[in-house]
């Protein structure tokens, strides 16, 4: 990945604004600080963006959108919502893929700063202190999309993930399930998935909830893990932290010669196209994917235009869509 202004700032132990001042000569900078910045530029081989320098302090009508995986169905629907509202308010979007890698995410924040975007819409699996620091240095308005900041330091749009986990388990209990599993990623990989698990565990208080961890939650690697667990544990209901994991759960049950929902009932999260492409079609905790994007973009326009903001932490409603898997 190309060297960004954030990399220079970190190497010189200064802010991105200070690096910009040295490059542009827009303010007096102490000689020792200036020397550190120039040495960092030389060491890293950084090449300032001439276009960005020429746009200093000007609005570009561009919004940076950083997501973990642009090919994911969930993300695609969210970006559609972002784009529709951006067009309505005459903004362009600059969409980039972070691969859920913290180093890349931090570097992309610096890249967005360089490109003089007016604001950033940000989606990640886990928000770290490094990203928070990068946002603070960039001094660019940021809104989190479908991403949890437990300390509520950054404006965000999400659902109540804890409550949605409770609702999923409660739904299976009402269907008569008693031996319930929760299929998710490794602990710490996704704050959202961890919150849903916490809600599910709360609802199962006093009863065992089988937790099946599948690494990063990809179908191909998760299927054998789920199948092996099912072979050793007689479950009659499962909650899957994503549609992809729900698909793997259904196939694991079928691979064992059993049936969904007669032997095992399955409910998943998201409500992407996968939920209706599998047979039986999946019952889901439906998230308002389009609205995540649309509401996040509208919140960002309010911040950019100094409009009144009633709530910096927006919680959208989720709902259960019952289909044949339960």
Secondary structure by P-SEA (a helix, b strand, c coil): ccccaaaaaaaacccaaaaaaaaaccccccaaaaaaaaaaaaaacccccaaaaaaccccccbbbbbbcccccaaaaaaaaaaaaaaaaabbbbbbbbccccaaaaaaaaaaaaaacccccccccccccaaaaaaaaaaccbbbbcccccccccbbbbbcaaaaaaaaaaaaaaaacccbbbbbbccccccaaaaaaaaaaaaaaccbbbbbbbccccccccaaaaaaaaaaaccccbbbbccaaaaaaaaaaaaaacccccccbbbbbcccccccccccccccccccaaaaaaaaaaaaaaaaaacccccccbbbbbbbbbbcccc
